[in-house]
């Protein structure tokens, strides 16, 4: 059985959503336990437990821009390789009746004659649709952001070395 790109993308989105929901549930449970602990201390008249210290923002460092740049760069490269791999592995599929109906509706809106629409609907020739390889170019966006961070890091490093 061959899995299509729609299935792979759907599974990626669902797993990302599951991770986000799970982290939110864990944060809620942690806050709920902290609240119960404080309420129990108030009922017993004991001293309230100290609140955990908030994390202070890290001081500015040019290395942070290097890290961000590398993360964005390799994310873009990974995304491009992933999408290009999908485009190579997906064979193609024949057009279904639903595809032909959608195309016929678009032809009608574009002003095609009824004979042209009927010809499209009655055609039995298999037309193959492939995942476009150009979709891999979407990875150029995070690659560009990553390169911008790295260039900024290099510029800041040179500026801090100047007397």
Backbone as JSON, one array per atom type, in Angstrom:
{
  "sequence": "XXXXXXXXXXXXXXXXXXXXXXXXXXXXXXXXXXXXXXXXXXXXXXXXXXXXXXXXXXXXXXXXXXXXXXXXXXXXXXXXXXXXXXXXXXXXXXXXXXXXXXXXXXXXXXXXXXXXXXXXXXXXXXXXXXXXXXXXXXXXXXXXXXXXXXXXXXXXXXXXXXX",
  "N": [[0.85, -1.18, 0.0], [0.58, 2.16, -0.84], [1.3, 5.25, 0.54], [-0.12, 8.43, 0.23], [0.85, 11.91, -0.35], [-0.98, 13.53, 0.93], [-1.85, 12.06, 3.1], [0.53, 11.85, 4.59], [1.12, 14.54, 5.19], [-1.19, 15.2, 6.61], [-0.91, 13.52, 8.84], [1.41, 14.64, 9.94], [0.5, 17.19, 10.69], [-1.5, 16.48, 12.53], [0.03, 15.19, 14.5], [1.65, 17.29, 15.37], [-0.33, 18.97, 16.41], [-1.24, 17.33, 18.48], [1.01, 17.26, 20.14], [1.16, 19.94, 20.94], [-1.3, 20.24, 22.28], [-0.96, 18.36, 24.33], [1.19, 19.51, 25.75], [-0.06, 21.82, 26.66], [-2.0, 20.71, 28.34], [-0.39, 19.52, 30.29], [0.79, 21.83, 31.39], [-1.47, 23.07, 32.47], [-2.22, 21.16, 34.4], [0.0, 21.34, 36.12], [-0.26, 23.97, 37.08], [-2.69, 23.69, 38.36], [-2.06, 21.85, 40.42], [-0.24, 23.44, 41.87], [-1.95, 25.45, 42.74], [-3.71, 23.96, 44.37], [-1.92, 23.17, 46.35], [-1.28, 25.63, 47.52], [-3.8, 26.4, 48.48], [-4.26, 24.39, 50.37], [-2.24, 25.01, 52.19], [-3.12, 27.51, 53.09], [-5.53, 26.81, 54.34], [-4.58, 25.29, 56.49], [-3.2, 27.17, 57.84], [-0.54, 27.46, 57.51], [2.67, 28.62, 56.36], [2.77, 30.14, 53.19], [3.85, 28.36, 50.31], [6.81, 29.21, 48.54], [6.7, 31.06, 45.52], [7.73, 29.85, 42.37], [10.66, 31.21, 40.9], [10.45, 33.53, 38.28], [11.64, 33.02, 35.02], [14.31, 34.9, 34.06], [14.93, 36.97, 31.25], [17.47, 35.96, 29.02], [20.7, 37.47, 28.84], [21.6, 39.65, 26.13], [23.18, 38.19, 23.4], [25.5, 37.69, 20.8], [25.78, 35.12, 19.95], [23.31, 33.99, 20.17], [22.0, 34.78, 17.88], [23.44, 33.36, 16.0], [22.71, 30.75, 16.67], [19.93, 30.87, 16.21], [19.99, 31.39, 13.47], [21.21, 29.06, 12.46], [19.31, 27.14, 13.2], [17.02, 27.97, 11.73], [18.11, 27.79, 9.13], [18.79, 25.03, 8.81], [16.3, 23.95, 9.23], [14.92, 24.9, 6.99], [16.42, 23.64, 4.97], [15.88, 20.95, 5.59], [13.08, 20.93, 5.22], [12.92, 21.49, 2.48], [14.25, 19.24, 1.4], [12.54, 17.23, 2.33], [10.05, 17.86, 1.03], [10.87, 17.69, -1.63], [11.59, 15.02, -1.72], [9.08, 13.83, -1.3], [7.86, 14.63, -3.66], [9.27, 13.12, -5.5], [8.76, 10.51, -4.7], [6.03, 10.14, -4.89], [3.95, 8.73, -7.12], [1.71, 9.31, -8.93], [-1.67, 10.07, -9.77], [-4.74, 8.96, -11.17], [-7.16, 11.03, -12.76], [-10.16, 11.62, -11.06], [-13.76, 11.24, -11.08], [-14.74, 13.3, -9.57], [-12.66, 15.16, -9.8], [-12.86, 15.75, -12.53], [-15.44, 16.88, -12.59], [-15.01, 19.18, -11.06], [-13.17, 20.5, -12.72], [-14.84, 20.85, -14.93], [-16.75, 22.59, -13.91], [-15.14, 24.83, -13.45], [-14.45, 25.38, -16.1], [-16.95, 26.14, -17.11], [-17.36, 28.51, -15.67], [-15.39, 30.01, -16.81], [-16.34, 30.49, -19.26], [-16.59, 28.51, -21.21], [-17.91, 26.47, -23.88], [-20.87, 24.36, -23.87], [-20.42, 21.99, -25.23], [-17.65, 21.64, -24.99], [-17.45, 21.28, -22.25], [-18.96, 18.92, -21.91], [-17.37, 17.21, -23.39], [-15.08, 17.11, -21.79], [-16.15, 15.92, -19.48], [-16.92, 13.42, -20.45], [-14.56, 12.27, -21.21], [-12.28, 9.61, -21.07], [-9.64, 9.26, -20.82], [-6.75, 8.62, -18.94], [-5.43, 11.01, -16.87], [-2.5, 12.0, -15.38], [-1.65, 13.17, -12.2], [0.84, 14.73, -10.5], [2.74, 15.31, -7.5], [3.89, 18.52, -7.27], [7.27, 19.32, -8.0], [8.22, 21.81, -7.58], [7.2, 22.65, -5.19], [9.07, 22.18, -3.27], [10.53, 24.44, -3.16], [9.47, 26.04, -1.23], [10.93, 25.73, 1.03], [12.93, 27.58, 0.77], [12.26, 29.9, 2.07], [12.54, 29.66, 5.02], [15.26, 29.11, 4.84], [16.33, 31.49, 3.86], [15.72, 33.22, 6.0], [17.3, 32.07, 7.99], [19.87, 32.42, 6.88], [19.96, 35.2, 6.94], [20.04, 35.71, 9.71], [22.52, 34.51, 10.29], [24.26, 36.09, 8.76], [23.87, 38.51, 10.08], [24.92, 37.81, 12.57], [27.61, 37.43, 11.86], [28.28, 40.03, 11.07], [27.9, 41.46, 13.49], [29.84, 40.23, 15.03], [32.2, 41.11, 13.79], [31.93, 43.84, 14.23], [32.1, 44.03, 17.0], [34.72, 43.33, 17.39], [36.18, 45.43, 16.42], [38.19, 48.28, 17.36]],
  "CA": [[0.0, 0.0, 0.0], [1.37, 3.38, -0.98], [0.67, 6.38, 1.21], [0.0, 9.65, -0.54], [1.35, 13.07, 0.39], [-2.04, 14.08, 1.77], [-1.82, 11.3, 4.35], [1.74, 12.2, 5.34], [0.96, 15.91, 5.69], [-2.23, 15.15, 7.63], [-0.34, 12.92, 10.04], [2.33, 15.61, 10.53], [-0.3, 18.24, 11.33], [-2.15, 15.9, 13.7], [1.01, 14.94, 15.55], [2.03, 18.6, 15.92], [-1.45, 19.42, 17.25], [-1.26, 16.5, 19.68], [2.1, 17.7, 21.01], [0.77, 21.23, 21.51], [-2.38, 20.01, 23.25], [-0.38, 17.67, 25.48], [1.96, 20.46, 26.56], [-1.01, 22.7, 27.35], [-2.62, 19.93, 29.42], [0.61, 19.4, 31.36], [0.93, 23.13, 32.05], [-2.68, 23.26, 33.26], [-2.14, 20.29, 35.57], [1.02, 21.88, 37.01], [-0.85, 25.13, 37.73], [-3.74, 23.2, 39.24], [-1.4, 21.31, 41.6], [0.31, 24.56, 42.62], [-3.09, 26.12, 43.38], [-4.18, 23.1, 45.46], [-0.91, 23.24, 47.41], [-1.43, 26.92, 48.19], [-5.07, 26.38, 49.21], [-4.09, 23.53, 51.55], [-1.42, 25.76, 53.15], [-3.96, 28.56, 53.66], [-6.49, 26.17, 55.25], [-3.89, 24.84, 57.69], [-2.57, 28.32, 58.48], [0.91, 27.36, 57.33], [3.26, 29.63, 55.48], [2.57, 29.81, 51.79], [5.09, 27.98, 49.62], [7.35, 30.27, 47.68], [6.45, 30.94, 44.08], [8.97, 29.65, 41.6], [11.15, 32.44, 40.29], [10.25, 33.63, 36.84], [12.9, 32.99, 34.28], [14.7, 36.2, 33.52], [15.43, 36.83, 29.89], [18.92, 35.82, 28.93], [21.32, 38.68, 28.31], [21.8, 39.64, 24.69], [24.43, 37.56, 23.0], [25.49, 37.46, 19.36], [25.68, 33.69, 19.68], [21.9, 33.65, 20.03], [21.67, 34.95, 16.47], [24.04, 32.24, 15.28], [21.86, 29.59, 16.93], [18.68, 31.06, 15.46], [20.29, 31.26, 12.05], [21.44, 27.66, 12.14], [18.04, 26.43, 13.32], [16.21, 28.31, 10.56], [18.76, 27.28, 7.93], [18.64, 23.58, 8.69], [14.87, 23.67, 9.08], [14.61, 25.11, 5.57], [17.02, 22.56, 4.16], [15.1, 19.74, 5.86], [11.78, 21.07, 4.58], [13.1, 21.35, 1.03], [14.56, 17.84, 1.09], [11.32, 16.47, 2.58], [9.08, 18.09, -0.04], [11.42, 17.15, -2.88], [11.48, 13.56, -1.61], [7.68, 13.46, -1.54], [7.54, 14.8, -5.08], [9.88, 12.01, -6.25], [8.2, 9.22, -4.32], [4.62, 10.06, -5.26], [3.85, 8.44, -8.54], [0.69, 10.13, -9.56], [-2.96, 9.4, -9.67], [-5.62, 9.27, -12.28], [-8.21, 11.97, -12.39], [-11.41, 10.98, -10.67], [-14.95, 11.94, -11.55], [-14.8, 14.55, -8.81], [-11.71, 16.09, -10.43], [-13.42, 16.2, -13.83], [-16.57, 17.78, -12.31], [-14.44, 20.45, -10.64], [-12.63, 21.13, -13.92], [-15.96, 21.27, -15.77], [-17.33, 23.78, -13.29], [-14.23, 25.94, -13.74], [-14.59, 25.71, -17.52], [-18.21, 26.88, -17.27], [-17.16, 29.87, -15.15], [-14.48, 30.72, -17.71], [-17.05, 30.78, -20.5], [-16.47, 27.44, -22.21], [-19.2, 26.0, -24.42], [-21.37, 23.12, -23.27], [-19.77, 20.86, -25.9], [-16.33, 21.46, -24.4], [-17.65, 20.74, -20.91], [-19.37, 17.52, -22.07], [-16.2, 16.46, -23.86], [-14.23, 16.89, -20.62], [-16.8, 14.98, -18.58], [-16.99, 12.1, -21.07], [-13.23, 11.75, -21.54], [-11.87, 8.47, -20.24], [-8.18, 9.15, -20.82], [-6.19, 8.87, -17.6], [-4.49, 12.11, -16.74], [-1.77, 11.79, -14.13], [-1.33, 14.37, -11.44], [1.96, 14.48, -9.61], [3.06, 16.33, -6.51], [4.85, 19.36, -7.98], [8.6, 19.43, -7.41], [8.42, 23.21, -7.21], [6.79, 22.87, -3.8], [10.27, 22.13, -2.44], [11.07, 25.8, -3.06], [8.95, 26.67, -0.01], [12.02, 25.69, 2.0], [13.82, 28.74, 0.61], [11.85, 30.95, 3.01], [13.33, 29.57, 6.26], [16.69, 29.18, 4.52], [16.64, 32.92, 3.78], [15.71, 33.79, 7.36], [18.49, 31.56, 8.66], [21.05, 33.11, 6.35], [19.95, 36.58, 7.43], [20.54, 35.67, 11.09], [23.95, 34.2, 10.27], [24.94, 37.29, 8.27], [23.84, 39.48, 11.18], [25.89, 37.34, 13.57], [28.97, 37.72, 11.35], [28.48, 41.48, 11.12], [28.04, 41.87, 14.88], [31.13, 39.75, 15.5], [33.23, 42.0, 13.27], [31.77, 45.15, 14.85], [32.58, 43.97, 18.39], [36.19, 43.19, 17.38], [36.8, 46.71, 16.07], [38.51, 49.08, 18.56]],
  "C": [[0.89, 1.24, 0.0], [0.62, 4.55, -0.35], [0.93, 7.65, 0.42], [0.51, 10.81, 0.3], [0.28, 13.67, 1.29], [-2.04, 13.39, 3.12], [-0.63, 11.71, 5.21], [1.59, 13.58, 5.96], [-0.09, 15.94, 6.79], [-1.69, 14.58, 8.93], [0.65, 13.88, 10.73], [1.57, 16.69, 11.29], [-0.95, 17.7, 12.6], [-1.16, 15.65, 14.82], [1.48, 16.26, 16.17], [0.92, 19.13, 16.83], [-1.5, 18.62, 18.54], [-0.16, 16.93, 20.66], [1.74, 19.02, 21.69], [-0.3, 21.05, 22.58], [-1.83, 19.33, 24.49], [0.42, 18.62, 26.37], [1.04, 21.43, 27.3], [-1.68, 21.99, 28.52], [-1.65, 19.8, 30.59], [0.78, 20.72, 32.11], [-0.28, 23.41, 32.94], [-2.63, 22.42, 34.53], [-1.13, 20.82, 36.59], [0.46, 23.09, 37.76], [-1.93, 24.72, 38.72], [-3.14, 22.62, 40.52], [-0.82, 22.41, 42.48], [-0.8, 25.28, 43.38], [-3.59, 25.29, 44.56], [-3.21, 23.13, 46.64], [-1.07, 24.54, 48.2], [-2.72, 26.95, 49.01], [-4.96, 25.52, 50.47], [-3.26, 24.25, 52.61], [-2.24, 26.85, 53.82], [-4.93, 27.97, 54.66], [-5.83, 25.76, 56.56], [-3.22, 25.99, 58.43], [-1.06, 28.29, 58.37], [1.38, 28.47, 56.4], [3.09, 29.18, 54.03], [3.89, 29.39, 51.15], [5.52, 29.08, 48.67], [7.01, 29.99, 46.22], [7.76, 30.69, 43.36], [9.37, 30.96, 40.92], [10.91, 32.41, 38.79], [11.6, 33.64, 36.15], [13.17, 34.37, 33.7], [15.2, 36.01, 32.1], [16.95, 36.81, 29.87], [19.51, 37.12, 28.39], [21.57, 38.52, 26.81], [23.16, 39.04, 24.39], [24.4, 37.37, 21.49], [25.39, 35.98, 19.02], [24.23, 33.25, 19.55], [21.47, 33.78, 18.58], [22.27, 33.85, 15.62], [23.16, 31.0, 15.45], [20.56, 29.7, 16.15], [18.91, 30.86, 13.97], [20.49, 29.81, 11.65], [20.14, 26.85, 12.21], [17.17, 26.7, 12.09], [16.8, 27.71, 9.28], [18.53, 25.79, 7.76], [17.18, 23.16, 8.64], [14.46, 23.84, 7.62], [15.18, 24.03, 4.68], [16.24, 21.27, 4.35], [13.75, 19.78, 5.18], [11.9, 20.9, 3.08], [13.38, 19.9, 0.65], [13.31, 16.98, 1.27], [10.33, 16.63, 1.42], [9.58, 17.56, -1.38], [11.34, 15.62, -2.87], [10.06, 13.09, -1.84], [7.36, 13.57, -3.03], [8.15, 13.68, -5.92], [9.21, 10.68, -5.94], [6.74, 9.05, -4.73], [4.54, 9.84, -6.76], [2.9, 9.39, -9.23], [-0.62, 9.41, -9.41], [-3.79, 9.8, -10.86], [-6.67, 10.26, -11.81], [-9.48, 11.2, -12.09], [-12.57, 11.77, -11.26], [-15.07, 13.28, -10.84], [-13.86, 15.6, -9.41], [-12.27, 16.63, -11.74], [-14.6, 17.14, -13.62], [-16.06, 19.15, -11.88], [-13.87, 21.21, -11.84], [-13.75, 21.63, -14.83], [-16.61, 22.53, -15.21], [-16.45, 25.0, -13.55], [-14.32, 26.35, -15.2], [-15.86, 26.52, -17.77], [-18.05, 28.33, -16.81], [-16.25, 30.68, -16.06], [-15.11, 30.96, -19.08], [-16.9, 29.73, -21.57], [-17.85, 27.02, -22.68], [-19.59, 24.69, -23.75], [-20.74, 21.89, -23.94], [-18.39, 20.58, -25.31], [-16.44, 20.84, -23.0], [-18.04, 19.27, -20.99], [-18.2, 16.65, -22.53], [-15.26, 16.15, -22.69], [-14.84, 15.83, -19.7], [-16.82, 13.56, -19.14], [-15.62, 11.52, -21.38], [-12.85, 10.66, -20.55], [-10.35, 8.34, -20.16], [-7.64, 9.47, -19.44], [-5.17, 10.0, -17.64], [-3.82, 11.96, -15.39], [-1.46, 13.13, -13.49], [-0.23, 14.0, -10.46], [2.09, 15.61, -8.61], [4.13, 17.23, -7.14], [6.19, 19.49, -7.25], [8.89, 20.86, -6.98], [8.0, 23.53, -5.79], [7.99, 22.85, -2.87], [10.89, 23.51, -2.28], [10.52, 26.56, -1.86], [10.04, 26.7, 1.05], [12.98, 26.85, 1.88], [13.49, 29.86, 1.6], [12.62, 30.81, 4.33], [14.84, 29.58, 6.0], [17.13, 30.64, 4.47], [16.67, 33.57, 5.15], [16.95, 33.34, 8.12], [19.76, 32.24, 8.18], [21.12, 34.55, 6.82], [20.47, 36.64, 8.87], [22.05, 35.43, 11.11], [24.75, 35.4, 9.78], [24.98, 38.36, 9.36], [24.84, 39.09, 12.26], [27.3, 37.66, 13.13], [29.25, 39.22, 11.44], [28.67, 41.98, 12.54], [29.38, 41.41, 15.44], [32.26, 40.64, 15.03], [33.16, 43.36, 13.95], [32.3, 45.14, 16.28], [34.1, 43.82, 18.46], [36.9, 44.49, 17.04], [37.08, 47.51, 17.33], [37.58, 50.28, 18.73]]
}
